[in-house]
Amino acid sequence: MTRFLSGVISILLLASACAAAPRGSMAEVRVAFDRTGIRGATASGHADLATGRLITADDPARVASISKLVVAIGVMRLVEQGLLSLDEDVSARLGWTLHHPAFPDRPITLRLLLSHRTGLTDNVSYVLPLDASLQTVLADPAAWDPAHGPGDRFAYVNFNFPIVASVMEKATEERFDMLMRRLVLAPLGLDACFNWDACSDAAVARGVVLYRDGEPVRDDNRGARPECSVTPAADGSCDLATWRAGANGATFSPQGGLRISANGLAVIGRLLLGRGEVDGVSLLSPASVDLLLTPLWTFDGGNGQTFEADAADATSGGVICSYGLATQTLATSVAGCRDDPFGDGVRRVGHAGDAYGLKSGLWIDVAAGTGVAYFVTDASPDPGRRSAFTASEESLAAGK
């Protein structure tokens, strides 16, 4: 009888998930905000289908490349403190020479790394084991575009951000995830983290499972802290005590490993709307925020690619057409650009995310003082009607 009831309950949970989550997704969350606070929030579907736990706007998910924007906020805090410079050769910080093998005389700087203009590629994996050496991996010529050097063109390459994390670690001698907690997350009162170790048990228990085609592909932890939150060492071990500052900035996934709720993303958006201040907390100067939000590259038809470098194909071309220090600017009026999921032509700034079946976005309208944060798990690949974003992203962006 017990087994029978358990089976019935499982069937009911599955049926409930299908009813609660919009077609083509496992869960959706959307939070609208302005400078003063949350204006509205919606959540539907399951954070964890196996346990039947419903999603809420307070549940932390791996929000993919929105992580880059949050890392850039941490970098600007170190710049304001005089510990880093956007324009110095990062080799001086790393303790080894980082250069493009075909253009060895051009320095690689944080400004170039944050804006994806280094000449790097994602032809070598940026998901590295705990004991990997960034220096060794980047010595492989395959890591570099032989035809384009630092500053030549834009190519959205995830590998830029493990280098950024290594530079941050070397400047502070702090582990990247703990450093980001100290610089950004804790001052803003956010129970968020890069790769779970720096999150509270309560946040871990609310973690969102990521699904693709109905199957869990990431963070299927059943509410418990994972035994190893990073990619294990080559021998399978996972001893974080072996960490060495700057040796492997990929360890805590700075390119996409931030676990944060939609409500938490709204705080980040409100910080930017407040030009560095939110809820009485002053984190950055207005000048630093202005610098973050200012495009450094805009597509002109031939000065870069408008899709992510490690995308399976270029069918999403036109989705990235204007980029700054880890910020995208939407609604670019250039031929070949289809980067307006809102469909209203308004210039918005923020970042999108796409990984492990999740699609996410954090966008602010500076002029109107408003913004939106959202994510969807097991996102449908159906294309959007008005942009290079998917239909799910267009729906969540516009709130329709």
ZAGUVEX-89227 format. One record per residue: residue in three letters; x, y, z of N, C-alpha, C in turn. Coordinates in steps of 0.1 Angstrom, whole numbers, padded with zeros to 4 digits, always signed. Each point is the difference from the previous one (the first is absolute). Example, Ala and Ser with C-alpha at 12.3 -4.5 7.8 and 13.67 -1.06 7.14 Angstrom:
BEGIN
ALA+0132-0057+0078-0009+0012+0000+0009+0012+0000
SER-0004+0011-0007+0009+0011+0000-0008+0011+0008
! end
This chain:
BEGIN
MET+0008-0012+0000-0008+0012+0000+0009+0013+0000
THR+0010-0001+0008+0009+0012+0001+0007+0003-0013
ARG+0004-0011-0007+0007+0002-0013-0011+0005-0010
PHE-0012-0005+0001-0011+0005-0009-0002+0015+0001
LEU-0001+0004+0013-0002+0014+0003+0012+0009-0005
SER+0012-0005+0002+0012+0007-0004-0001+0002-0015
GLY-0004-0011-0007-0001+0002-0015-0010+0010-0004
VAL-0011+0000+0007-0011+0009-0003+0005+0015+0002
ILE+0007+0001+0011+0005+0014+0004+0009+0005-0011
SER+0009-0009-0004+0010+0003-0011-0007+0005-0012
ILE-0010-0008-0004-0008+0004-0012-0007+0014+0001
LEU-0005+0002+0012-0007+0013+0003+0010+0011-0001
LEU+0012-0002+0006+0010+0010+0000+0004+0004-0015
LEU+0002-0011-0008+0003+0003-0014-0011+0007-0007
ALA-0012-0003+0003-0012+0006-0007-0001+0015+0005
SER+0003+0002+0013+0000+0013+0006+0010+0009-0007
ALA+0012-0006-0002+0011+0008-0006-0004+0004-0014
CYS-0006-0009-0008-0003+0003-0013-0011+0011-0001
ALA-0009+0000+0010-0010+0010+0001+0005+0013+0004
ALA+0009+0000+0010+0005+0012+0006+0009+0008-0009
ALA+0009-0008-0007+0011+0006-0008-0006+0003-0014
PRO+0003+0012-0006-0004+0002-0013+0005-0010-0010
ARG-0007-0003-0011+0004-0010-0009+0015+0003-0005
GLY+0008-0010+0000+0014+0001-0005+0009+0004+0011
SER-0004+0002+0012+0009+0003+0011-0003-0007+0012
MET+0009-0001+0009-0002-0007+0013-0004+0011+0011
ALA+0006+0012-0001-0004+0010+0009+0004+0014-0006
GLU-0008+0010+0004+0002+0014-0005-0001+0009+0012
VAL+0009+0010+0001-0001+0010+0010+0003+0014-0007
ARG-0008+0010+0004+0002+0013-0005-0002+0010+0011
VAL+0009+0010+0001-0001+0010+0010+0002+0014-0006
ALA-0010+0008+0001+0001+0014-0005+0003+0009+0012
PHE+0009+0010-0003+0004+0009+0011+0003+0014-0005
ASP+0001+0009+0010+0005+0014-0003+0010+0003+0010
ARG+0004+0013+0001+0011+0004+0009-0004-0002+0014
THR-0013+0000+0003-0004-0001+0014-0003-0014+0005
GLY-0002-0009-0009-0004-0014+0005-0006-0008-0011
ILE-0006-0011+0004-0007-0010-0009-0013+0006-0003
ARG-0004-0001-0013-0013+0005-0005-0009-0012-0002
GLY+0005-0012-0002-0008-0011-0002+0008-0012-0003
ALA-0005-0012+0004+0007-0013-0002-0009-0011-0003
THR+0004-0009-0010-0008-0011-0003+0010-0012+0000
ALA-0006-0012+0004+0008-0012+0000-0009-0012-0002
SER+0004-0009-0009-0008-0012-0003+0009-0012-0003
GLY-0005-0011+0003+0007-0013-0003+0008-0005+0013
HIS+0009-0009-0003+0007-0007+0011+0015+0004+0000
ALA+0005+0003+0012+0014+0001+0002+0007-0013+0000
ASP-0007-0010+0005+0005-0014+0001-0012-0010-0002
LEU+0000-0006-0011-0011-0008-0004+0000-0013+0009
ALA+0012-0005+0003+0000-0013+0008-0006+0002+0014
THR+0001+0011+0006-0005+0002+0013-0014+0008+0000
GLY-0004+0004-0012-0012+0008-0001+0001+0014+0005
ARG+0012+0005+0002+0001+0014+0005-0003+0010-0011
LEU-0009+0009+0003-0004+0010-0010+0010+0012+0000
ILE+0002+0006-0011+0009+0011-0001-0005+0013+0006
THR+0009+0008+0006-0004+0013+0005+0011+0010-0005
ALA-0003+0013+0001+0009+0010-0004+0012+0002+0009
ASP+0000-0008+0011+0011+0000+0010+0010-0012-0002
ASP-0003-0008-0009+0008-0013-0002+0012+0003-0009
PRO+0012-0003+0004+0012+0003-0008+0002-0010-0011
ALA+0003+0005-0012+0003-0009-0012+0013+0005-0005
ARG+0006-0010-0008+0012+0004-0007-0004+0008-0012
VAL+0003+0013+0001-0006+0009-0010+0009+0002-0012
ALA+0010-0008-0002+0009+0000-0012+0007+0014-0001
SER+0000+0006-0012+0009+0011-0003-0004+0013+0007
ILE-0011+0001+0006-0002+0012+0008+0011+0001+0011
SER+0005-0012+0003+0012+0000+0010+0011+0010-0004
LYS+0002+0001-0013+0011+0009-0005-0002+0014+0004
LEU-0013+0005+0000-0003+0014+0004+0004+0002+0015
VAL-0004-0010+0008+0003+0001+0014+0015-0001+0003
VAL+0007-0008-0008+0015+0000+0001+0005+0014-0003
ALA-0005+0006-0010+0005+0014-0004-0002+0010+0011
ILE-0011-0002+0008-0002+0009+0011+0011-0002+0011
GLY+0003-0013+0002+0011-0003+0009+0014+0006-0005
VAL+0002-0001-0013+0012+0006-0006+0001+0015+0003
MET-0012+0007-0002+0000+0014+0001+0002+0004+0015
ARG-0004-0008+0009+0003+0003+0014+0015+0000+0003
LEU+0007-0010-0006+0014-0001+0002+0007+0012-0008
VAL-0005+0004-0011+0005+0011-0007-0001+0013+0009
GLU-0012+0002+0006-0002+0012+0008+0010-0001+0012
GLN+0003-0011+0005+0009-0002+0011+0015+0002-0003
GLY+0002+0001-0013+0014+0001-0005+0008-0013-0001
LEU-0007-0011+0001+0007-0013+0000+0001-0005-0014
LEU-0008+0005-0009+0000-0004-0014-0001+0012-0009
SER+0004-0001-0012-0002+0010-0011-0006-0007-0012
LEU-0009+0007-0006-0006-0006-0012+0009-0001-0012
ASP+0011+0008+0000+0008+0001-0012+0015-0004+0002
GLU+0003-0007+0011+0014-0005+0001+0000-0014-0005
ASP+0012-0004-0005+0002-0014-0005-0002-0009+0012
VAL-0010-0010-0002-0003-0009+0011+0011-0009+0004
SER+0010-0001-0009+0012-0009+0003+0006+0004+0013
ALA+0000+0013+0002+0007+0005+0013-0007-0005+0012
ARG-0013-0003-0001-0007-0005+0012+0001-0015+0000
LEU-0001-0006-0011+0000-0015-0001+0013-0006+0005
GLY+0011+0007-0003+0013-0006+0004+0006-0008-0011
TRP-0007+0000-0012+0005-0007-0012-0005+0008-0012
THR+0007-0001-0011-0004+0008-0012-0011-0006-0007
LEU-0011+0008-0001-0012-0004-0008+0001+0008-0013
HIS+0002-0006-0011-0001+0008-0012-0005-0009-0012
HIS-0005+0007-0010-0005-0007-0012+0012-0004-0008
PRO+0001-0013-0003+0013-0004-0006+0002+0006-0014
ALA-0010+0005-0007+0002+0006-0013+0002+0015+0002
PHE-0003+0006+0011+0001+0014+0003+0006+0002+0014
PRO+0012-0004+0002+0006-0001+0013+0003+0014+0006
ASP+0000+0010-0008+0004+0014+0005-0013+0008+0004
ARG-0012-0006-0001-0012+0007+0004-0004-0005+0014
PRO+0000+0009+0010-0004-0004+0013-0015-0004+0001
ILE-0003-0010+0008-0013-0004+0003-0004+0006+0013
THR-0011+0007+0000-0004+0008+0012-0014-0005+0005
LEU-0003+0005+0012-0014-0003+0005-0011+0006-0008
ARG+0003+0012-0006-0010+0006-0008-0003-0009-0013
LEU+0010-0006-0005-0001-0008-0012-0007-0014+0004
LEU+0004-0005+0012-0006-0013+0004-0014+0002+0003
LEU-0004+0010+0007-0014+0002+0004-0009+0003-0012
SER+0006+0005-0011-0008+0004-0011+0002-0010-0012
HIS+0006-0011+0003+0002-0011-0010+0007+0005-0013
ARG+0011+0006+0002+0008+0005-0012+0015-0003+0001
THR+0002-0013+0005+0014-0004+0002+0006-0008-0011
GLY-0008-0006-0009+0005-0009-0010+0000-0014+0005
LEU-0006-0003+0012-0001-0013+0005-0012-0007-0007
THR+0000-0013+0000-0011-0009-0005-0005-0009+0011
ASP-0011-0007-0002-0004-0011+0009+0003-0013-0007
ASN+0011-0001-0008+0003-0012-0006+0007-0010+0009
VAL+0004+0005+0012+0005-0009+0011-0010+0002+0011
SER-0002-0010+0008-0010+0000+0010+0003+0010+0012
TYR-0010+0007+0004+0002+0009+0011-0006-0006+0013
VAL-0005-0013-0001-0004-0007+0011+0012-0009+0004
LEU+0007+0004+0010+0013-0006+0003+0000-0007+0014
PRO+0007-0011+0001+0001-0007+0013+0007+0008+0010
LEU-0003-0003+0013+0005+0008+0011+0015+0002+0000
ASP+0007-0010-0005+0015+0002+0000+0006+0005-0013
ALA-0008+0005-0009+0005+0005-0012+0007+0013+0001
SER+0009+0003-0009+0008+0012+0000-0005+0008-0012
LEU-0005+0012+0003-0005+0009-0011+0011+0004-0009
GLN+0012+0002+0005+0012+0003-0008+0003-0011-0010
THR-0001-0012+0004+0002-0012-0009-0010-0001-0011
VAL-0013+0002+0004-0011-0001-0010+0001+0011-0010
LEU+0003+0012+0004+0001+0011-0009+0012+0001-0009
ALA+0010-0010+0003+0012-0001-0008-0004-0007-0013
ASP-0011-0007-0001-0005-0007-0012-0004+0010-0010
PRO+0007+0000-0012-0004+0009-0011-0015+0000-0004
ALA-0006-0012+0002-0014-0001-0003-0009+0009+0008
ALA+0005+0005+0011-0008+0010+0009-0001+0013-0007
TRP+0007+0003-0010+0001+0013-0006-0005+0001-0015
ASP-0006+0011-0003-0003+0003-0014+0012+0005-0008
PRO+0006-0008-0009+0012+0004-0006-0001+0013-0009
ALA-0012+0003-0004-0002+0011-0009-0003+0013+0007
HIS-0004+0000+0013-0004+0012+0007+0006+0001+0013
GLY+0007+0011+0003+0007+0003+0013-0008+0008+0009
PRO+0005+0002+0012-0006+0009+0010-0005+0013-0005
GLY-0013+0003+0001-0005+0013-0004-0006+0000-0014
ASP+0003-0011-0008-0004+0000-0014-0015-0001-0002
ARG-0006-0009+0007-0015-0003-0003-0006-0006+0013
PHE-0013-0001+0000-0008-0006+0011-0003-0014-0004
ALA+0002-0009+0010-0004-0014-0001-0003-0004+0015
TYR-0013-0003+0002-0005-0004+0013+0006-0013+0004
VAL+0010+0000+0009+0008-0012+0004+0000-0002+0015
ASN-0005-0011+0004-0001-0002+0015+0013+0000+0007
PHE+0011-0005-0007+0013-0002+0006+0006+0014+0005
ASN-0006+0011-0005+0005+0013+0006-0001+0001+0015
PHE-0011-0007+0005-0004+0003+0014+0008-0008+0010
PRO+0004-0013-0003+0010-0006+0009+0013+0008+0002
ILE+0004+0007-0011+0012+0008+0001-0003+0012+0010
VAL-0012+0006-0002-0004+0011+0009+0000-0004+0014
ALA-0005-0012+0003-0001-0006+0014+0014-0002+0005
SER+0009-0005-0008+0014-0002+0004+0007+0013+0004
VAL-0002+0010-0008+0005+0014+0003-0005+0005+0013
MET-0013-0002+0002-0006+0005+0013+0006-0008+0012
GLU+0002-0013-0002+0006-0008+0011+0014+0005+0003
LYS+0008+0002-0010+0014+0004+0002+0001+0014+0006
ALA-0010+0009-0003+0001+0013+0006-0004+0000+0015
THR-0008-0010+0004-0005+0000+0014+0005-0012+0008
GLU+0005-0010-0006+0004-0013+0006-0013-0006+0007
GLU-0011+0002-0006-0013-0006+0005-0006-0009-0011
ARG-0006-0011+0005-0007-0009-0009-0012+0007-0007
PHE-0001-0002-0013-0010+0008-0008-0014+0000+0006
ASP-0005-0011+0004-0014-0001+0005-0001+0008+0013
MET+0010-0001+0009-0001+0007+0012+0002+0015-0002
LEU+0009+0003-0010+0002+0015-0003-0012+0006-0006
MET-0008-0007-0009-0012+0006-0005-0011+0001+0011
ARG+0000-0009+0010-0009+0002+0011+0004+0012+0008
ARG+0013+0003+0002+0004+0011+0008-0003+0013-0008
LEU+0003+0000-0012+0000+0013-0008-0014+0004-0004
VAL-0009-0010-0004-0012+0003-0006-0012-0006+0008
LEU+0000-0013+0002-0012-0007+0004-0004+0003+0014
ALA+0010-0001+0010-0003+0003+0014-0004+0014+0002
PRO+0007+0010-0005-0005+0014+0002-0014+0003-0004
LEU-0004-0007-0011-0014+0002-0005-0010-0009+0007
GLY+0004-0008+0010-0009-0008+0008-0005-0012-0008
LEU+0008-0005-0010-0004-0010-0009+0006-0014+0004
ASP-0009-0010+0003+0004-0013+0003+0002-0007-0014
ALA+0011+0003-0007+0003-0005-0013+0015-0004+0000
CYS+0004-0007-0010+0013-0005+0000+0004-0005-0014
PHE+0013-0002-0002+0006-0007-0012+0003-0014+0004
ASN-0008-0010-0005+0002-0014+0002-0002-0004+0014
TRP-0011+0005+0007-0006-0006+0012+0009+0001+0013
ASP+0013+0000+0000+0007-0001+0012-0002+0012+0009
ALA-0002+0012-0006-0001+0012+0008-0014+0003+0003
CYS-0010-0008-0003-0014+0002+0003-0003-0006+0013
SER-0011+0005+0007-0005-0006+0012-0007-0014-0003
ASP-0001-0008+0011-0008-0012-0001-0014+0003-0005
ALA-0006+0011+0004-0014+0003-0004-0001+0002-0015
ALA+0010+0008-0005+0000+0002-0014+0003-0012-0008
VAL+0009-0009+0005+0002-0013-0007-0012-0008-0001
ALA-0008+0000+0011-0012-0008+0001-0011+0005-0010
ARG+0001+0012-0004-0010+0006-0010+0006+0000-0014
GLY+0011-0006-0003+0006+0000-0013-0009-0005-0011
VAL+0001+0006-0011-0009-0003-0012+0008-0011-0008
VAL-0007-0011-0003+0006-0010-0009-0002+0005-0014
LEU+0010-0002-0008-0001+0004-0014-0003-0013-0009
TYR-0009+0002-0009-0005-0011-0008+0002+0003-0015
ARG+0002-0011-0007+0000+0001-0015-0008-0012-0005
ASP-0010+0002-0008-0009-0011-0005-0005-0008+0011
GLY-0003+0006+0012-0007-0007+0011+0010-0007+0009
GLU+0013+0000-0003+0010-0007+0008+0009+0010+0007
PRO+0003-0003+0013+0009+0009+0008+0014+0000-0006
VAL+0006+0012-0002+0013+0000-0006+0010+0008+0009
ARG-0006+0007+0010+0009+0008+0009-0007+0003+0013
ASP+0007-0001+0011-0005+0004+0013-0011-0009+0005
ASP+0000-0013-0004-0009-0010+0005+0004-0005+0013
ASN+0000+0009+0010+0006-0003+0013-0009-0004+0011
ARG-0013-0001-0003-0011-0004+0010+0001+0008+0013
GLY+0003+0013-0002+0000+0009+0012+0013-0001+0008
ALA+0009-0008-0003+0012-0002+0008+0012+0007-0007
ARG+0011+0003+0008+0012+0006-0006+0007-0011-0008
PRO+0004+0003-0012+0007-0011-0008+0013-0003+0006
GLU+0004-0013-0002+0013-0005+0006+0011+0008-0006
CYS-0001+0003-0013+0011+0008-0006-0007+0010-0009
SER+0001+0013+0003-0007+0010-0008+0008+0005-0012
VAL+0012-0005-0001+0009+0005-0011+0003-0013-0009
THR+0007+0002-0011+0005-0011-0008+0011-0007+0007
PRO-0001-0012+0004+0011-0007+0008+0013+0000-0007
ALA+0011-0002+0007+0013-0001-0005+0001-0012-0009
ALA+0011-0001-0007+0002-0010-0010-0001-0014+0006
ASP+0004-0001+0013-0001-0013+0007-0013-0003+0007
GLY-0010+0009-0002-0013-0001+0005-0002+0006+0014
SER+0011+0005+0006-0001+0007+0013-0006+0013-0001
CYS-0005+0005+0012-0006+0013+0001+0003+0007+0012
ASP+0013+0003+0002+0005+0007+0012+0003+0014-0003
LEU-0010+0009+0005+0002+0014-0003+0012+0006+0007
ALA+0005-0007+0010+0012+0005+0007+0012+0001-0010
THR-0001-0007-0011+0011+0001-0010+0000+0013-0008
TRP-0010+0008+0002-0002+0012-0008+0013+0009+0002
ARG+0004+0006-0011+0011+0010+0000-0005+0012-0008
ALA+0002+0012+0006-0005+0012-0006+0005+0002-0015
GLY-0010+0001-0009+0003+0003-0014+0004-0011-0008
ALA+0002-0012+0005+0005-0012-0008-0011-0005-0009
ASN-0012+0001+0004-0011-0006-0008-0013+0008+0003
GLY-0002+0011-0007-0011+0009+0002-0013-0007-0005
ALA+0001-0011-0006-0013-0007-0005-0006-0008+0011
THR+0006-0002+0011-0005-0009+0011-0014+0003+0004
PHE-0004+0013+0002-0013+0003+0005-0009+0006-0011
SER+0003-0003-0013-0009+0003-0011-0004+0015-0001
PRO+0010+0009-0001-0004+0014+0000-0008+0004-0012
GLN+0001-0008-0011-0007+0003-0012-0015-0003+0001
GLY-0004-0009+0009-0014-0003+0001-0005-0007+0012
GLY+0009-0001+0011-0004-0009+0011-0007+0007+0012
LEU-0004+0013-0002-0007+0006+0011-0014-0006+0003
ARG-0002-0004+0012-0013-0005+0005-0007+0012+0007
ILE-0011+0005-0005-0007+0011+0005-0014+0000-0004
SER-0009+0005+0009-0014+0000-0003-0004+0012-0010
ALA-0012-0001-0005-0005+0011-0008-0001+0013+0008
ASN-0004-0001+0012-0001+0011+0009+0014+0006+0003
GLY+0010-0009+0001+0014+0004+0002+0005+0008-0013
LEU-0004-0005-0011+0004+0007-0013-0006+0014+0000
ALA-0012+0001+0005-0007+0013+0000+0008+0010+0009
VAL+0006-0005+0010+0009+0009+0009+0012+0005-0009
ILE+0006-0009-0007+0011+0004-0009-0005+0011-0010
GLY-0011-0003-0006-0006+0010-0009-0003+0013+0006
ARG-0005+0000+0012-0003+0013+0007+0013+0007+0004
LEU+0010-0008+0003+0013+0006+0003+0005+0009-0012
LEU-0002-0006-0012+0004+0007-0012-0009+0012-0003
LEU-0013-0002+0002-0009+0011-0001+0003+0012+0009
GLY+0005-0004+0012+0003+0010+0011+0014+0005-0002
ARG+0007-0003-0011+0013+0005-0003+0010-0004+0012
GLY-0001-0012+0004+0009-0005+0010-0005-0001+0014
GLU-0012+0004+0002-0006+0000+0014-0014-0007-0001
VAL-0003-0008+0010-0013-0007+0001-0003-0002+0015
ASP-0012+0003+0004-0005-0002+0014+0010+0005+0010
GLY+0006+0012-0002+0009+0006+0009+0014-0005+0000
VAL+0003-0010-0009+0013-0005-0001+0007+0006-0012
SER+0011+0006+0002+0008+0006-0011+0011-0009-0004
LEU+0000-0006-0011+0010-0010-0004+0010+0005-0010
LEU-0005+0008-0010+0008+0005-0011-0002+0015-0001
SER+0009+0007-0006-0002+0014-0004-0009+0001-0012
PRO-0007+0011-0002-0008+0002-0012+0009-0001-0013
ALA+0012+0005+0001+0009-0001-0011+0003-0014-0004
SER+0002-0009+0009+0003-0014-0002-0012-0007-0007
VAL-0012+0003+0005-0012-0005-0006-0002+0005-0014
ASP+0002+0012-0002-0001+0006-0014+0010-0007-0009
LEU+0012-0003+0005+0010-0007-0008-0005-0015-0004
LEU-0006-0006+0010-0005-0014-0002-0011+0000-0011
LEU-0008+0010+0000-0012+0000-0009+0003+0006-0013
THR+0012+0005-0003+0003+0006-0013+0006-0010-0009
PRO-0006-0001-0012+0005-0010-0010+0015+0004-0004
LEU+0008-0010-0002+0013+0002-0005+0002-0006-0014
TRP-0010-0007-0004-0001-0006-0014-0014+0000-0005
THR-0002+0004-0012-0013-0001-0007+0002-0006-0014
PHE-0007-0010-0003+0001-0007-0013-0002+0010-0012
ASP+0009-0001-0010-0001+0009-0011-0001-0009-0013
GLY-0002-0013+0001-0001-0008-0011+0012-0009-0002
GLY+0011+0003+0006+0012-0008-0002+0010+0000+0010
ASN-0003+0007+0012+0010+0002+0010-0001-0010+0012
GLY-0008-0011-0003-0001-0010+0011-0012-0009-0004
GLN-0002-0010+0009-0011-0009-0002-0011+0003+0010
THR-0012-0003-0004-0012+0004+0008-0006-0011+0007
PHE+0007-0011+0002-0004-0012+0008+0011-0005+0008
GLU-0003-0008+0010+0010-0006+0009+0009-0009-0007
ALA+0013+0001+0003+0011-0007-0007-0002-0015+0000
ASP-0005-0006+0012-0001-0014+0001-0014-0005-0003
ALA-0008+0008-0007-0014-0004-0004+0001-0011-0010
ALA-0009-0009+0000+0000-0011-0009+0000+0004-0015
ASP-0007+0011-0002+0000+0006-0014-0003+0015+0001
ALA-0001+0006-0011-0001+0015+0000-0015+0004-0002
THR-0009-0009+0003-0014+0003-0003-0005+0011+0009
SER+0007+0002+0012-0004+0011+0009+0007+0013-0004
GLY+0006+0001-0011+0007+0012-0005-0009+0012+0002
GLY+0005+0011+0004-0007+0012+0002-0005+0003+0015
VAL+0003-0010+0009-0004+0001+0013+0009+0009+0009
ILE+0013+0002-0004+0009+0008+0007+0006+0010-0010
CYS-0004+0013+0001+0004+0010-0009+0006+0012+0006
SER+0000+0001+0013+0006+0012+0007+0004-0005+0014
TYR+0013+0002+0003+0005-0006+0013+0010+0009+0006
GLY+0000+0000+0014+0009+0009+0008+0008-0009+0009
LEU+0001+0004+0012+0007-0008+0011-0009-0010+0005
ALA-0001-0011-0006-0010-0011+0003-0014+0005+0001
THR-0004+0009-0009-0014+0004-0001-0003+0000-0015
GLN-0012-0005-0003-0006+0001-0013-0010+0012-0001
THR+0000+0007-0011-0010+0010-0002-0009-0005-0012
LEU-0013+0001+0003-0010-0005-0010-0005+0010-0010
ALA-0007-0005-0010-0007+0008-0010+0010+0008-0008
THR+0010-0007-0006+0010+0007-0008-0005+0001-0014
SER+0000+0013-0005-0005+0003-0013+0010-0002-0011
VAL+0005-0012-0002+0010-0003-0010-0005-0012-0008
ALA+0002+0000-0013-0004-0011-0008+0007-0013+0005
GLY-0008-0011+0001+0005-0012+0005-0002-0002+0015
CYS-0005+0010+0007-0002-0001+0014-0015-0003+0003
ARG-0003-0010+0009-0013-0003+0004+0000-0002+0015
ASP+0004+0010+0007+0003-0001+0014-0010+0008+0009
ASP-0013-0001-0003-0010+0007+0008-0011-0010+0003
PRO+0001-0008+0011-0010-0009+0003-0013+0007+0005
PHE+0001+0013+0004-0011+0007+0005-0009+0005-0012
GLY+0006+0002-0011-0007+0004-0012-0005+0014+0000
ASP+0006+0009+0008-0005+0014+0000+0011+0010-0004
GLY+0011-0005-0003+0011+0009-0005+0007+0008+0011
VAL-0003-0003+0013+0005+0008+0011+0014-0006+0003
ARG+0010+0009+0002+0013-0004+0004+0001-0005+0014
ARG+0003-0012+0002+0001-0006+0014+0014-0006+0001
VAL+0005+0000+0013+0013-0005+0003-0001-0011+0010
GLY+0009-0010-0001+0000-0012+0009+0008-0011-0005
HIS-0006-0012+0001+0007-0012-0005-0010-0011-0001
ALA+0002-0009-0010-0008-0012-0002+0008-0012+0005
GLY-0006-0011+0002+0006-0013+0004-0006-0011-0007
ASP+0008-0010-0003-0004-0012-0007+0009-0012+0002
ALA-0005-0010+0008+0009-0011+0003-0009-0011+0007
TYR+0003-0013-0003-0006-0011+0007-0016+0001-0001
GLY-0005+0004-0011-0014+0001-0002-0007+0012+0006
LEU+0008+0009+0007-0005+0012+0006+0002+0012-0010
LYS-0010+0009+0000+0002+0013-0006-0003+0010+0010
SER+0008+0011+0001-0002+0010+0010+0002+0014-0006
GLY-0004+0010+0007+0002+0014-0004-0001+0009+0012
LEU+0008+0010+0000+0000+0012+0009+0001+0012-0008
TRP-0010+0008-0001+0000+0012-0009-0006+0012+0008
ILE+0007+0011-0002-0005+0013+0006-0002+0011-0011
ASP-0010+0008+0002-0003+0011-0009+0004+0012+0009
VAL+0012+0005-0003+0006+0011+0009-0009+0012+0000
ALA-0005+0004-0012-0008+0012-0001-0013-0001+0007
ALA-0006-0011+0000-0013-0002+0007+0002-0004+0014
GLY+0012-0005+0004+0002-0004+0014-0006-0013+0003
THR-0002-0009-0009-0007-0012+0002+0009-0012-0005
GLY-0004-0012+0003+0008-0012-0004-0008-0013+0002
VAL+0006-0010-0005-0006-0014+0001+0011-0010+0001
ALA-0003-0010+0009+0009-0012+0001-0008-0012-0002
TYR+0005-0010-0007-0008-0012-0003+0009-0012-0003
PHE-0005-0012+0002+0006-0012-0005-0011-0010-0003
VAL+0004-0010-0009-0009-0011-0003+0009-0012-0001
THR-0005-0011+0006+0008-0013-0001-0007-0009-0010
ASP+0008-0009-0006-0005-0008-0011-0007+0008-0010
ALA+0008+0011-0004-0006+0010-0009-0002-0006-0014
SER-0011+0003-0006-0003-0004-0014+0009+0007-0009
PRO+0005-0008-0011+0009+0007-0009-0007+0007-0011
ASP-0014+0001+0001-0008+0007-0011+0005+0014-0001
PRO+0003+0004-0013+0005+0014-0002-0010+0010+0003
GLY+0005+0012+0003-0009+0011+0002-0005+0006-0013
ARG-0011+0008+0001-0005+0006-0012+0005+0014-0004
ARG+0006+0006+0010+0005+0014-0002+0015+0002+0002
SER+0007-0011+0004+0014+0002+0003+0007-0013-0002
ALA+0013+0000+0003+0008-0013+0000-0001-0007+0013
PHE-0006+0005+0010-0003-0007+0012-0011-0010-0002
THR-0002-0009+0009-0010-0010-0001-0014+0005+0003
ALA-0010-0007-0003-0014+0004+0003-0002+0001+0015
SER+0007-0009+0008-0002+0001+0015+0006+0013+0005
GLU+0012+0004-0005+0007+0012+0004-0009+0012-0004
GLU-0005+0000-0012-0008+0011-0004-0012+0002+0010
SER-0007-0011+0003-0011+0000+0009+0003+0005+0013
LEU+0011-0005+0006+0004+0004+0013+0005+0015+0001
ALA+0007+0004-0011+0005+0014+0000-0012+0010+0000
ALA-0010-0003-0009-0011+0009-0001-0011-0002+0010
GLY+0001-0011+0007-0010-0003+0010-0013-0004-0006
LYS+0000-0007-0012-0012-0004-0007+0001-0015-0003
! end
